[in-house]
């Protein structure tokens, strides 16, 4: 799943982001979403998030969804 749609991203998810300083190289940083920073529903370069490590970047890949129980 890609990270351009805000509704696809929830706090607690494992994602890969590109940091501002890594945009030219495309190097990805993996971590857990602490906070969603982008307010719009979509963003062509990825939704901006803050990870639990404090790193801020745009989501390029969603690795795993949160481990919530089954929805009824």
PDB file of N, H, CA, C and O in Angstrom:
ATOM      1  N   UNK A   1       0.858  -1.184   0.000  1.00  0.00           N
ATOM      2  CA  UNK A   1       0.000   0.000   0.000  1.00  0.00           C
ATOM      3  C   UNK A   1       0.898   1.239   0.000  1.00  0.00           C
ATOM      4  O   UNK A   1       1.909   1.276   0.702  1.00  0.00           O
ATOM      5  N   UNK A   2       0.533   2.234  -0.775  1.00  0.00           N
ATOM      6  H   UNK A   2      -0.288   2.204  -1.344  1.00  0.00           H
ATOM      7  CA  UNK A   2       1.363   3.431  -0.804  1.00  0.00           C
ATOM      8  C   UNK A   2       0.901   4.443   0.239  1.00  0.00           C
ATOM      9  O   UNK A   2      -0.176   4.307   0.820  1.00  0.00           O
ATOM     10  N   UNK A   3       1.727   5.454   0.464  1.00  0.00           N
ATOM     11  H   UNK A   3       2.601   5.564  -0.008  1.00  0.00           H
ATOM     12  CA  UNK A   3       1.457   6.398   1.536  1.00  0.00           C
ATOM     13  C   UNK A   3       0.931   7.741   1.092  1.00  0.00           C
ATOM     14  O   UNK A   3       1.162   8.742   1.771  1.00  0.00           O
ATOM     15  N   UNK A   4       0.222   7.796  -0.040  1.00  0.00           N
ATOM     16  H   UNK A   4       0.034   6.983  -0.592  1.00  0.00           H
ATOM     17  CA  UNK A   4      -0.274   9.090  -0.519  1.00  0.00           C
ATOM     18  C   UNK A   4      -1.685   9.406  -0.040  1.00  0.00           C
ATOM     19  O   UNK A   4      -2.165  10.521  -0.242  1.00  0.00           O
ATOM     20  N   UNK A   5      -2.365   8.439   0.595  1.00  0.00           N
ATOM     21  H   UNK A   5      -1.976   7.533   0.759  1.00  0.00           H
ATOM     22  CA  UNK A   5      -3.736   8.638   1.065  1.00  0.00           C
ATOM     23  C   UNK A   5      -3.746   8.611   2.593  1.00  0.00           C
ATOM     24  O   UNK A   5      -3.345   7.627   3.214  1.00  0.00           O
ATOM     25  N   UNK A   6      -4.211   9.707   3.183  1.00  0.00           N
ATOM     26  H   UNK A   6      -4.536  10.507   2.678  1.00  0.00           H
ATOM     27  CA  UNK A   6      -4.168   9.876   4.641  1.00  0.00           C
ATOM     28  C   UNK A   6      -4.950   8.793   5.382  1.00  0.00           C
ATOM     29  O   UNK A   6      -4.517   8.342   6.443  1.00  0.00           O
ATOM     30  N   UNK A   7      -6.094   8.371   4.842  1.00  0.00           N
ATOM     31  H   UNK A   7      -6.445   8.739   3.981  1.00  0.00           H
ATOM     32  CA  UNK A   7      -6.921   7.365   5.507  1.00  0.00           C
ATOM     33  C   UNK A   7      -6.255   5.998   5.608  1.00  0.00           C
ATOM     34  O   UNK A   7      -6.678   5.166   6.411  1.00  0.00           O
ATOM     35  N   UNK A   8      -5.217   5.753   4.804  1.00  0.00           N
ATOM     36  H   UNK A   8      -4.874   6.429   4.152  1.00  0.00           H
ATOM     37  CA  UNK A   8      -4.495   4.480   4.848  1.00  0.00           C
ATOM     38  C   UNK A   8      -3.510   4.424   6.006  1.00  0.00           C
ATOM     39  O   UNK A   8      -3.005   3.350   6.332  1.00  0.00           O
ATOM     40  N   UNK A   9      -3.225   5.563   6.634  1.00  0.00           N
ATOM     41  H   UNK A   9      -3.635   6.436   6.369  1.00  0.00           H
ATOM     42  CA  UNK A   9      -2.169   5.651   7.637  1.00  0.00           C
ATOM     43  C   UNK A   9      -2.786   5.912   9.011  1.00  0.00           C
ATOM     44  O   UNK A   9      -3.617   6.806   9.177  1.00  0.00           O
ATOM     45  N   UNK A  10      -2.363   5.114   9.987  1.00  0.00           N
ATOM     46  H   UNK A  10      -1.689   4.388   9.853  1.00  0.00           H
ATOM     47  CA  UNK A  10      -2.848   5.255  11.359  1.00  0.00           C
ATOM     48  C   UNK A  10      -1.654   5.224  12.311  1.00  0.00           C
ATOM     49  O   UNK A  10      -0.654   4.565  12.027  1.00  0.00           O
ATOM     50  N   UNK A  11      -1.751   5.932  13.436  1.00  0.00           N
ATOM     51  H   UNK A  11      -2.564   6.467  13.667  1.00  0.00           H
ATOM     52  CA  UNK A  11      -0.693   5.820  14.444  1.00  0.00           C
ATOM     53  C   UNK A  11      -0.528   4.356  14.869  1.00  0.00           C
ATOM     54  O   UNK A  11      -1.509   3.626  15.013  1.00  0.00           O
ATOM     55  N   UNK A  12       0.710   3.945  15.065  1.00  0.00           N
ATOM     56  H   UNK A  12       1.507   4.538  14.949  1.00  0.00           H
ATOM     57  CA  UNK A  12       1.004   2.572  15.454  1.00  0.00           C
ATOM     58  C   UNK A  12       1.404   1.677  14.295  1.00  0.00           C
ATOM     59  O   UNK A  12       1.842   0.547  14.507  1.00  0.00           O
ATOM     60  N   UNK A  13       1.258   2.173  13.059  1.00  0.00           N
ATOM     61  H   UNK A  13       0.902   3.091  12.886  1.00  0.00           H
ATOM     62  CA  UNK A  13       1.620   1.375  11.893  1.00  0.00           C
ATOM     63  C   UNK A  13       3.120   1.438  11.646  1.00  0.00           C
ATOM     64  O   UNK A  13       3.777   2.436  11.939  1.00  0.00           O
ATOM     65  N   UNK A  14       3.641   0.348  11.100  1.00  0.00           N
ATOM     66  H   UNK A  14       3.107  -0.463  10.862  1.00  0.00           H
ATOM     67  CA  UNK A  14       5.027   0.293  10.659  1.00  0.00           C
ATOM     68  C   UNK A  14       5.082   0.792   9.219  1.00  0.00           C
ATOM     69  O   UNK A  14       4.409   0.247   8.343  1.00  0.00           O
ATOM     70  N   UNK A  15       5.883   1.828   8.974  1.00  0.00           N
ATOM     71  H   UNK A  15       6.429   2.271   9.685  1.00  0.00           H
ATOM     72  CA  UNK A  15       5.968   2.437   7.643  1.00  0.00           C
ATOM     73  C   UNK A  15       7.428   2.696   7.276  1.00  0.00           C
ATOM     74  O   UNK A  15       8.327   2.629   8.114  1.00  0.00           O
ATOM     75  N   UNK A  16       7.630   2.991   6.001  1.00  0.00           N
ATOM     76  H   UNK A  16       6.900   3.046   5.319  1.00  0.00           H
ATOM     77  CA  UNK A  16       8.940   3.462   5.524  1.00  0.00           C
ATOM     78  C   UNK A  16       8.742   4.863   4.985  1.00  0.00           C
ATOM     79  O   UNK A  16       7.874   5.104   4.146  1.00  0.00           O
ATOM     80  N   UNK A  17       9.559   5.790   5.477  1.00  0.00           N
ATOM     81  H   UNK A  17      10.264   5.594   6.159  1.00  0.00           H
ATOM     82  CA  UNK A  17       9.451   7.194   5.063  1.00  0.00           C
ATOM     83  C   UNK A  17      10.750   7.645   4.414  1.00  0.00           C
ATOM     84  O   UNK A  17      11.802   7.033   4.598  1.00  0.00           O
ATOM     85  N   UNK A  18      10.655   8.728   3.651  1.00  0.00           N
ATOM     86  H   UNK A  18       9.800   9.225   3.501  1.00  0.00           H
ATOM     87  CA  UNK A  18      11.855   9.378   3.133  1.00  0.00           C
ATOM     88  C   UNK A  18      12.003  10.690   3.904  1.00  0.00           C
ATOM     89  O   UNK A  18      11.090  11.514   3.939  1.00  0.00           O
ATOM     90  N   UNK A  19      13.166  10.862   4.516  1.00  0.00           N
ATOM     91  H   UNK A  19      13.908  10.192   4.488  1.00  0.00           H
ATOM     92  CA  UNK A  19      13.461  12.084   5.255  1.00  0.00           C
ATOM     93  C   UNK A  19      13.802  13.191   4.276  1.00  0.00           C
ATOM     94  O   UNK A  19      14.211  12.914   3.149  1.00  0.00           O
ATOM     95  N   UNK A  20      13.641  14.443   4.690  1.00  0.00           N
ATOM     96  H   UNK A  20      13.309  14.668   5.605  1.00  0.00           H
ATOM     97  CA  UNK A  20      13.928  15.594   3.824  1.00  0.00           C
ATOM     98  C   UNK A  20      15.338  15.505   3.240  1.00  0.00           C
ATOM     99  O   UNK A  20      15.534  15.711   2.042  1.00  0.00           O
ATOM    100  N   UNK A  21      16.318  15.195   4.094  1.00  0.00           N
ATOM    101  H   UNK A  21      16.158  15.027   5.066  1.00  0.00           H
ATOM    102  CA  UNK A  21      17.706  15.155   3.624  1.00  0.00           C
ATOM    103  C   UNK A  21      17.992  13.947   2.729  1.00  0.00           C
ATOM    104  O   UNK A  21      19.035  13.903   2.078  1.00  0.00           O
ATOM    105  N   UNK A  22      17.085  12.967   2.685  1.00  0.00           N
ATOM    106  H   UNK A  22      16.237  13.002   3.214  1.00  0.00           H
ATOM    107  CA  UNK A  22      17.272  11.776   1.857  1.00  0.00           C
ATOM    108  C   UNK A  22      16.443  11.794   0.580  1.00  0.00           C
ATOM    109  O   UNK A  22      16.416  10.801  -0.147  1.00  0.00           O
ATOM    110  N   UNK A  23      15.763  12.911   0.293  1.00  0.00           N
ATOM    111  H   UNK A  23      15.786  13.717   0.884  1.00  0.00           H
ATOM    112  CA  UNK A  23      14.886  12.958  -0.877  1.00  0.00           C
ATOM    113  C   UNK A  23      15.631  12.724  -2.187  1.00  0.00           C
ATOM    114  O   UNK A  23      15.094  12.079  -3.088  1.00  0.00           O
ATOM    115  N   UNK A  24      16.842  13.229  -2.310  1.00  0.00           N
ATOM    116  H   UNK A  24      17.278  13.753  -1.578  1.00  0.00           H
ATOM    117  CA  UNK A  24      17.592  13.062  -3.560  1.00  0.00           C
ATOM    118  C   UNK A  24      18.040  11.613  -3.755  1.00  0.00           C
ATOM    119  O   UNK A  24      18.050  11.112  -4.880  1.00  0.00           O
ATOM    120  N   UNK A  25      18.410  10.944  -2.670  1.00  0.00           N
ATOM    121  H   UNK A  25      18.402  11.350  -1.756  1.00  0.00           H
ATOM    122  CA  UNK A  25      18.888   9.566  -2.777  1.00  0.00           C
ATOM    123  C   UNK A  25      17.745   8.562  -2.727  1.00  0.00           C
ATOM    124  O   UNK A  25      17.874   7.450  -3.240  1.00  0.00           O
ATOM    125  N   UNK A  26      16.624   8.944  -2.111  1.00  0.00           N
ATOM    126  H   UNK A  26      16.520   9.847  -1.694  1.00  0.00           H
ATOM    127  CA  UNK A  26      15.489   8.037  -1.987  1.00  0.00           C
ATOM    128  C   UNK A  26      15.651   7.029  -0.858  1.00  0.00           C
ATOM    129  O   UNK A  26      14.878   6.076  -0.772  1.00  0.00           O
ATOM    130  N   UNK A  27      16.641   7.219   0.011  1.00  0.00           N
ATOM    131  H   UNK A  27      17.270   7.994  -0.058  1.00  0.00           H
ATOM    132  CA  UNK A  27      16.874   6.312   1.140  1.00  0.00           C
ATOM    133  C   UNK A  27      15.659   6.321   2.065  1.00  0.00           C
ATOM    134  O   UNK A  27      15.158   7.383   2.436  1.00  0.00           O
ATOM    135  N   UNK A  28      15.189   5.123   2.435  1.00  0.00           N
ATOM    136  H   UNK A  28      15.596   4.261   2.133  1.00  0.00           H
ATOM    137  CA  UNK A  28      14.003   5.008   3.280  1.00  0.00           C
ATOM    138  C   UNK A  28      14.385   4.713   4.727  1.00  0.00           C
ATOM    139  O   UNK A  28      15.366   4.020   4.998  1.00  0.00           O
ATOM    140  N   UNK A  29      13.596   5.250   5.643  1.00  0.00           N
ATOM    141  H   UNK A  29      12.800   5.813   5.423  1.00  0.00           H
ATOM    142  CA  UNK A  29      13.772   5.031   7.073  1.00  0.00           C
ATOM    143  C   UNK A  29      12.516   4.346   7.585  1.00  0.00           C
ATOM    144  O   UNK A  29      11.404   4.813   7.342  1.00  0.00           O
ATOM    145  N   UNK A  30      12.696   3.232   8.298  1.00  0.00           N
ATOM    146  H   UNK A  30      13.600   2.853   8.496  1.00  0.00           H
ATOM    147  CA  UNK A  30      11.555   2.471   8.789  1.00  0.00           C
ATOM    148  C   UNK A  30      11.251   2.855  10.233  1.00  0.00           C
ATOM    149  O   UNK A  30      12.163   3.106  11.020  1.00  0.00           O
ATOM    150  N   UNK A  31       9.972   2.898  10.573  1.00  0.00           N
ATOM    151  H   UNK A  31       9.231   2.694   9.934  1.00  0.00           H
ATOM    152  CA  UNK A  31       9.592   3.216  11.941  1.00  0.00           C
ATOM    153  C   UNK A  31       8.093   3.137  12.142  1.00  0.00           C
ATOM    154  O   UNK A  31       7.336   2.829  11.222  1.00  0.00           O
ATOM    155  N   UNK A  32       7.684   3.423  13.372  1.00  0.00           N
ATOM    156  H   UNK A  32       8.299   3.672  14.119  1.00  0.00           H
ATOM    157  CA  UNK A  32       6.275   3.361  13.768  1.00  0.00           C
ATOM    158  C   UNK A  32       5.706   4.776  13.808  1.00  0.00           C
ATOM    159  O   UNK A  32       6.317   5.678  14.381  1.00  0.00           O
ATOM    160  N   UNK A  33       4.537   4.969  13.198  1.00  0.00           N
ATOM    161  H   UNK A  33       4.042   4.236  12.732  1.00  0.00           H
ATOM    162  CA  UNK A  33       3.888   6.283  13.136  1.00  0.00           C
ATOM    163  C   UNK A  33       3.439   6.698  14.542  1.00  0.00           C
ATOM    164  O   UNK A  33       2.718   5.966  15.220  1.00  0.00           O
ATOM    165  N   UNK A  34       3.881   7.889  14.965  1.00  0.00           N
ATOM    166  H   UNK A  34       4.467   8.484  14.414  1.00  0.00           H
ATOM    167  CA  UNK A  34       3.392   8.466  16.217  1.00  0.00           C
ATOM    168  C   UNK A  34       2.307   9.491  15.941  1.00  0.00           C
ATOM    169  O   UNK A  34       1.325   9.583  16.677  1.00  0.00           O
ATOM    170  N   UNK A  35       2.494  10.279  14.852  1.00  0.00           N
ATOM    171  H   UNK A  35       3.291  10.205  14.254  1.00  0.00           H
ATOM    172  CA  UNK A  35       1.579  11.390  14.572  1.00  0.00           C
ATOM    173  C   UNK A  35       1.527  11.648  13.073  1.00  0.00           C
ATOM    174  O   UNK A  35       2.549  11.586  12.390  1.00  0.00           O
ATOM    175  N   UNK A  36       0.332  11.939  12.565  1.00  0.00           N
ATOM    176  H   UNK A  36      -0.498  11.990  13.120  1.00  0.00           H
ATOM    177  CA  UNK A  36       0.158  12.306  11.159  1.00  0.00           C
ATOM    178  C   UNK A  36       0.175  13.827  11.082  1.00  0.00           C
ATOM    179  O   UNK A  36      -0.607  14.494  11.758  1.00  0.00           O
ATOM    180  N   UNK A  37       1.064  14.375  10.260  1.00  0.00           N
ATOM    181  H   UNK A  37       1.700  13.833   9.711  1.00  0.00           H
ATOM    182  CA  UNK A  37       1.245  15.825  10.187  1.00  0.00           C
ATOM    183  C   UNK A  37       0.502  16.464   9.022  1.00  0.00           C
ATOM    184  O   UNK A  37       0.112  17.628   9.115  1.00  0.00           O
ATOM    185  N   UNK A  38       0.296  15.737   7.930  1.00  0.00           N
ATOM    186  H   UNK A  38       0.612  14.791   7.855  1.00  0.00           H
ATOM    187  CA  UNK A  38      -0.425  16.273   6.773  1.00  0.00           C
ATOM    188  C   UNK A  38      -1.913  16.331   7.087  1.00  0.00           C
ATOM    189  O   UNK A  38      -2.494  15.350   7.551  1.00  0.00           O
ATOM    190  N   UNK A  39      -2.529  17.484   6.832  1.00  0.00           N
ATOM    191  H   UNK A  39      -2.058  18.281   6.455  1.00  0.00           H
ATOM    192  CA  UNK A  39      -3.957  17.658   7.116  1.00  0.00           C
ATOM    193  C   UNK A  39      -4.838  17.284   5.930  1.00  0.00           C
ATOM    194  O   UNK A  39      -5.993  16.904   6.126  1.00  0.00           O
ATOM    195  N   UNK A  40      -4.330  17.381   4.712  1.00  0.00           N
ATOM    196  H   UNK A  40      -3.392  17.690   4.552  1.00  0.00           H
ATOM    197  CA  UNK A  40      -5.143  17.077   3.531  1.00  0.00           C
ATOM    198  C   UNK A  40      -5.338  15.566   3.384  1.00  0.00           C
ATOM    199  O   UNK A  40      -4.571  14.779   3.938  1.00  0.00           O
ATOM    200  N   UNK A  41      -6.359  15.172   2.643  1.00  0.00           N
ATOM    201  H   UNK A  41      -6.983  15.811   2.194  1.00  0.00           H
ATOM    202  CA  UNK A  41      -6.711  13.761   2.476  1.00  0.00           C
ATOM    203  C   UNK A  41      -5.675  12.996   1.661  1.00  0.00           C
ATOM    204  O   UNK A  41      -5.468  11.802   1.879  1.00  0.00           O
ATOM    205  N   UNK A  42      -5.020  13.685   0.715  1.00  0.00           N
ATOM    206  H   UNK A  42      -5.189  14.654   0.537  1.00  0.00           H
ATOM    207  CA  UNK A  42      -3.992  13.046  -0.108  1.00  0.00           C
ATOM    208  C   UNK A  42      -2.833  14.008  -0.311  1.00  0.00           C
ATOM    209  O   UNK A  42      -2.975  15.219  -0.146  1.00  0.00           O
ATOM    210  N   UNK A  43      -1.691  13.451  -0.671  1.00  0.00           N
ATOM    211  H   UNK A  43      -1.575  12.467  -0.805  1.00  0.00           H
ATOM    212  CA  UNK A  43      -0.536  14.267  -1.050  1.00  0.00           C
ATOM    213  C   UNK A  43       0.272  13.471  -2.054  1.00  0.00           C
ATOM    214  O   UNK A  43       0.597  12.313  -1.791  1.00  0.00           O
ATOM    215  N   UNK A  44       0.610  14.055  -3.204  1.00  0.00           N
ATOM    216  H   UNK A  44       0.346  14.996  -3.418  1.00  0.00           H
ATOM    217  CA  UNK A  44       1.274  13.298  -4.271  1.00  0.00           C
ATOM    218  C   UNK A  44       2.651  12.746  -3.892  1.00  0.00           C
ATOM    219  O   UNK A  44       3.099  11.760  -4.478  1.00  0.00           O
ATOM    220  N   UNK A  45       3.322  13.364  -2.925  1.00  0.00           N
ATOM    221  H   UNK A  45       2.958  14.165  -2.448  1.00  0.00           H
ATOM    222  CA  UNK A  45       4.666  12.907  -2.526  1.00  0.00           C
ATOM    223  C   UNK A  45       4.640  12.059  -1.269  1.00  0.00           C
ATOM    224  O   UNK A  45       5.690  11.616  -0.803  1.00  0.00           O
ATOM    225  N   UNK A  46       3.459  11.823  -0.711  1.00  0.00           N
ATOM    226  H   UNK A  46       2.606  12.183  -1.090  1.00  0.00           H
ATOM    227  CA  UNK A  46       3.334  11.017   0.505  1.00  0.00           C
ATOM    228  C   UNK A  46       2.860  11.864   1.673  1.00  0.00           C
ATOM    229  O   UNK A  46       3.143  13.060   1.749  1.00  0.00           O
ATOM    230  N   UNK A  47       2.141  11.231   2.572  1.00  0.00           N
ATOM    231  H   UNK A  47       1.911  10.260   2.511  1.00  0.00           H
ATOM    232  CA  UNK A  47       1.628  11.904   3.770  1.00  0.00           C
ATOM    233  C   UNK A  47       2.787  12.098   4.745  1.00  0.00           C
ATOM    234  O   UNK A  47       3.554  11.168   4.996  1.00  0.00           O
ATOM    235  N   UNK A  48       2.911  13.296   5.289  1.00  0.00           N
ATOM    236  H   UNK A  48       2.288  14.051   5.085  1.00  0.00           H
ATOM    237  CA  UNK A  48       3.992  13.593   6.223  1.00  0.00           C
ATOM    238  C   UNK A  48       3.613  13.099   7.617  1.00  0.00           C
ATOM    239  O   UNK A  48       2.523  13.384   8.112  1.00  0.00           O
ATOM    240  N   UNK A  49       4.536  12.350   8.249  1.00  0.00           N
ATOM    241  H   UNK A  49       5.422  12.119   7.846  1.00  0.00           H
ATOM    242  CA  UNK A  49       4.301  11.793   9.578  1.00  0.00           C
ATOM    243  C   UNK A  49       5.523  12.012  10.465  1.00  0.00           C
ATOM    244  O   UNK A  49       6.626  12.281   9.990  1.00  0.00           O
ATOM    245  N   UNK A  50       5.285  11.888  11.778  1.00  0.00           N
ATOM    246  H   UNK A  50       4.388  11.670  12.164  1.00  0.00           H
ATOM    247  CA  UNK A  50       6.373  11.851  12.756  1.00  0.00           C
ATOM    248  C   UNK A  50       6.399  10.444  13.315  1.00  0.00           C
ATOM    249  O   UNK A  50       5.369   9.914  13.733  1.00  0.00           O
ATOM    250  N   UNK A  51       7.579   9.837  13.323  1.00  0.00           N
ATOM    251  H   UNK A  51       8.416  10.267  12.983  1.00  0.00           H
ATOM    252  CA  UNK A  51       7.725   8.490  13.866  1.00  0.00           C
ATOM    253  C   UNK A  51       7.963   8.553  15.370  1.00  0.00           C
ATOM    254  O   UNK A  51       8.227   9.622  15.921  1.00  0.00           O
ATOM    255  N   UNK A  52       7.867   7.388  16.035  1.00  0.00           N
ATOM    256  H   UNK A  52       7.652   6.520  15.588  1.00  0.00           H
ATOM    257  CA  UNK A  52       8.118   7.337  17.474  1.00  0.00           C
ATOM    258  C   UNK A  52       9.557   7.735  17.793  1.00  0.00           C
ATOM    259  O   UNK A  52       9.846   8.160  18.911  1.00  0.00           O
ATOM    260  N   UNK A  53      10.457   7.603  16.827  1.00  0.00           N
ATOM    261  H   UNK A  53      10.222   7.258  15.918  1.00  0.00           H
ATOM    262  CA  UNK A  53      11.857   8.002  17.007  1.00  0.00           C
ATOM    263  C   UNK A  53      12.035   9.517  16.933  1.00  0.00           C
ATOM    264  O   UNK A  53      13.093  10.041  17.280  1.00  0.00           O
ATOM    265  N   UNK A  54      10.985  10.223  16.476  1.00  0.00           N
ATOM    266  H   UNK A  54      10.125   9.797  16.194  1.00  0.00           H
ATOM    267  CA  UNK A  54      11.061  11.671  16.310  1.00  0.00           C
ATOM    268  C   UNK A  54      11.361  12.096  14.883  1.00  0.00           C
ATOM    269  O   UNK A  54      11.264  13.280  14.560  1.00  0.00           O
ATOM    270  N   UNK A  55      11.724  11.152  14.022  1.00  0.00           N
ATOM    271  H   UNK A  55      11.803  10.191  14.284  1.00  0.00           H
ATOM    272  CA  UNK A  55      12.020  11.458  12.620  1.00  0.00           C
ATOM    273  C   UNK A  55      10.738  11.894  11.906  1.00  0.00           C
ATOM    274  O   UNK A  55       9.661  11.352  12.156  1.00  0.00           O
ATOM    275  N   UNK A  56      10.870  12.886  11.011  1.00  0.00           N
ATOM    276  H   UNK A  56      11.745  13.327  10.809  1.00  0.00           H
ATOM    277  CA  UNK A  56       9.735  13.391  10.243  1.00  0.00           C
ATOM    278  C   UNK A  56      10.028  13.192   8.759  1.00  0.00           C
ATOM    279  O   UNK A  56      11.108  13.532   8.275  1.00  0.00           O
ATOM    280  N   UNK A  57       9.051  12.635   8.046  1.00  0.00           N
ATOM    281  H   UNK A  57       8.174  12.359   8.439  1.00  0.00           H
ATOM    282  CA  UNK A  57       9.217  12.445   6.613  1.00  0.00           C
ATOM    283  C   UNK A  57       7.912  12.052   5.968  1.00  0.00           C
ATOM    284  O   UNK A  57       6.872  11.987   6.623  1.00  0.00           O
ATOM    285  N   UNK A  58       7.974  11.788   4.663  1.00  0.00           N
ATOM    286  H   UNK A  58       8.819  11.841   4.130  1.00  0.00           H
ATOM    287  CA  UNK A  58       6.788  11.424   3.899  1.00  0.00           C
ATOM    288  C   UNK A  58       6.743   9.914   3.691  1.00  0.00           C
ATOM    289  O   UNK A  58       7.744   9.288   3.343  1.00  0.00           O
ATOM    290  N   UNK A  59       5.556   9.344   3.914  1.00  0.00           N
ATOM    291  H   UNK A  59       4.743   9.853   4.197  1.00  0.00           H
ATOM    292  CA  UNK A  59       5.373   7.892   3.814  1.00  0.00           C
ATOM    293  C   UNK A  59       5.486   7.450   2.357  1.00  0.00           C
ATOM    294  O   UNK A  59       4.790   7.963   1.482  1.00  0.00           O
ATOM    295  N   UNK A  60       6.370   6.495   2.117  1.00  0.00           N
ATOM    296  H   UNK A  60       6.936   6.078   2.828  1.00  0.00           H
ATOM    297  CA  UNK A  60       6.520   5.896   0.789  1.00  0.00           C
ATOM    298  C   UNK A  60       5.935   4.494   0.749  1.00  0.00           C
ATOM    299  O   UNK A  60       5.441   4.060  -0.291  1.00  0.00           O
ATOM    300  N   UNK A  61       5.985   3.774   1.880  1.00  0.00           N
ATOM    301  H   UNK A  61       6.387   4.127   2.725  1.00  0.00           H
ATOM    302  CA  UNK A  61       5.449   2.419   1.939  1.00  0.00           C
ATOM    303  C   UNK A  61       4.822   2.184   3.309  1.00  0.00           C
ATOM    304  O   UNK A  61       5.340   2.632   4.332  1.00  0.00           O
ATOM    305  N   UNK A  62       3.707   1.477   3.308  1.00  0.00           N
ATOM    306  H   UNK A  62       3.286   1.113   2.478  1.00  0.00           H
ATOM    307  CA  UNK A  62       3.105   1.020   4.554  1.00  0.00           C
ATOM    308  C   UNK A  62       3.485  -0.449   4.681  1.00  0.00           C
ATOM    309  O   UNK A  62       3.069  -1.280   3.873  1.00  0.00           O
ATOM    310  N   UNK A  63       4.282  -0.763   5.704  1.00  0.00           N
ATOM    311  H   UNK A  63       4.621  -0.088   6.359  1.00  0.00           H
ATOM    312  CA  UNK A  63       4.810  -2.117   5.866  1.00  0.00           C
ATOM    313  C   UNK A  63       3.784  -3.018   6.526  1.00  0.00           C
ATOM    314  O   UNK A  63       3.542  -4.130   6.055  1.00  0.00           O
ATOM    315  N   UNK A  64       3.173  -2.551   7.621  1.00  0.00           N
ATOM    316  H   UNK A  64       3.369  -1.648   8.004  1.00  0.00           H
ATOM    317  CA  UNK A  64       2.197  -3.372   8.344  1.00  0.00           C
ATOM    318  C   UNK A  64       1.114  -2.465   8.921  1.00  0.00           C
ATOM    319  O   UNK A  64       1.380  -1.340   9.343  1.00  0.00           O
ATOM    320  N   UNK A  65      -0.092  -2.975   8.929  1.00  0.00           N
ATOM    321  H   UNK A  65      -0.308  -3.889   8.586  1.00  0.00           H
ATOM    322  CA  UNK A  65      -1.186  -2.240   9.528  1.00  0.00           C
ATOM    323  C   UNK A  65      -1.150  -2.445  11.037  1.00  0.00           C
ATOM    324  O   UNK A  65      -0.489  -3.365  11.520  1.00  0.00           O
ATOM    325  N   UNK A  66      -1.846  -1.606  11.779  1.00  0.00           N
ATOM    326  H   UNK A  66      -2.382  -0.859  11.387  1.00  0.00           H
ATOM    327  CA  UNK A  66      -1.875  -1.740  13.240  1.00  0.00           C
ATOM    328  C   UNK A  66      -2.540  -3.060  13.607  1.00  0.00           C
ATOM    329  O   UNK A  66      -3.357  -3.583  12.850  1.00  0.00           O
ATOM    330  N   UNK A  67      -2.192  -3.587  14.757  1.00  0.00           N
ATOM    331  H   UNK A  67      -1.529  -3.162  15.372  1.00  0.00           H
ATOM    332  CA  UNK A  67      -2.693  -4.899  15.167  1.00  0.00           C
ATOM    333  C   UNK A  67      -4.014  -4.777  15.919  1.00  0.00           C
ATOM    334  O   UNK A  67      -4.150  -5.285  17.032  1.00  0.00           O
ATOM    335  N   UNK A  68      -4.979  -4.107  15.310  1.00  0.00           N
ATOM    336  H   UNK A  68      -4.867  -3.694  14.406  1.00  0.00           H
ATOM    337  CA  UNK A  68      -6.312  -3.966  15.908  1.00  0.00           C
ATOM    338  C   UNK A  68      -7.086  -5.260  15.703  1.00  0.00           C
ATOM    339  O   UNK A  68      -6.794  -6.035  14.792  1.00  0.00           O
ATOM    340  N   UNK A  69      -8.060  -5.479  16.549  1.00  0.00           N
ATOM    341  H   UNK A  69      -8.297  -4.849  17.289  1.00  0.00           H
ATOM    342  CA  UNK A  69      -8.877  -6.681  16.449  1.00  0.00           C
ATOM    343  C   UNK A  69      -9.792  -6.643  15.241  1.00  0.00           C
ATOM    344  O   UNK A  69      -9.807  -5.651  14.512  1.00  0.00           O
ATOM    345  N   UNK A  70     -10.556  -7.703  15.013  1.00  0.00           N
ATOM    346  H   UNK A  70     -10.544  -8.508  15.605  1.00  0.00           H
ATOM    347  CA  UNK A  70     -11.468  -7.737  13.858  1.00  0.00           C
ATOM    348  C   UNK A  70     -12.565  -6.688  13.991  1.00  0.00           C
ATOM    349  O   UNK A  70     -13.063  -6.417  15.084  1.00  0.00           O
ATOM    350  N   UNK A  71     -12.923  -6.116  12.868  1.00  0.00           N
ATOM    351  H   UNK A  71     -12.518  -6.336  11.980  1.00  0.00           H
ATOM    352  CA  UNK A  71     -13.970  -5.089  12.858  1.00  0.00           C
ATOM    353  C   UNK A  71     -15.325  -5.737  12.656  1.00  0.00           C
ATOM    354  O   UNK A  71     -15.472  -6.623  11.813  1.00  0.00           O
ATOM    355  N   UNK A  72     -16.310  -5.309  13.414  1.00  0.00           N
ATOM    356  H   UNK A  72     -16.191  -4.590  14.099  1.00  0.00           H
ATOM    357  CA  UNK A  72     -17.668  -5.868  13.296  1.00  0.00           C
ATOM    358  C   UNK A  72     -18.585  -4.922  12.587  1.00  0.00           C
ATOM    359  O   UNK A  72     -19.762  -5.228  12.400  1.00  0.00           O
TER     360      UNK A  72
END
